[in-house]
Amino acid sequence: MGGSIEIVKQTFTSVRNKPVKRISFVAGLHGDELDGVYLCHRIIETLSQLKTTRPQAFQGEVHVYPAVNPQALGSVTRLWPFFSMDMNRRMGEKNDASLPSGFARSLVEDLQASSDIVVDFHASNLHLKELPQIRIIEEFDKKLIPLAVLCNMDVVWVHPSAPVFESTLGYNLNRKKIHALVVETGICLRIHQDFCEQIFQGMIHLLRQTGVLELTGPPPEIKQPQLVHPKQVALVQAKNAGLFISNMSLGAHVRKGDLLGKVVDAVRGEVLETVTFPSDGLLFTLREQPVTYQGAPLARIALPEIR
Ligand SMILES: [Zn+2]
């Protein structure tokens, strides 16, 4: 229609001619994932204050992109409306002439030109609630794990590569040698202030440890995330269609045989199955949407590290 769509970006420049490092924060690639948008608000608010009170703290450069899919955010949907395109599956495509693909290319180019490190904030879907975590594709683990452990996460999950990741922002930036961390937390359409605060502290810590921010005083204590490799994640699935009822909370350290919950048949008033944990571990994914089908994921636990 000839109108324009803008990717807004807030920049906090360095006091140095050559910034120590350049870090970018990205949110809203999926328009229904709002924790990251709120996190960008917290980061911009804090850095704006710091810029006035202690401008010399900025040894590096920070860019914040709070809404990189404005069309989807405007309608609070995962996909870019009208085209129904998933923006995190349009990256790295050269031949597609559609507007979302062109937009995706501009975003990648801009991030590539202005960042050494990128943090891409995502939230989960409406079905599964996630503890704050960073997900890393196996081939980039050597470069990314040292950065991910600085971010105050509960879990850093290294998983094998799959074709589906090849069109994501994180994968394409990492292929271009920009270190990209993909954060996953909460569920979509909600803001989890406690999780956001935890991640916010992690982001300030990351800025500090990479030398981007020079702050006074000792750095605060942060969480040591549980590092999990592909074989260290146990998925618990429903065997029946029904309603999943659980009293568990995310973050619990569970023992093999502990009760996760039950799947009930509301029509007959029957308990169809009692679900227990298959192993000891950290409960980091929990079903939030109670309606199950056979095979529906109920929980994921991070198994203890094998020593
Ligand atoms: Zn997402």
Boltz pocket constraint, residues with backbone or C-beta under 6 A from the ligand:
constraints:
  - pocket:
      binder: B
      contacts: [[A, 29], [A, 30], [A, 33], [A, 88], [A, 121], [A, 122], [A, 123]]
      max_distance: 6.0
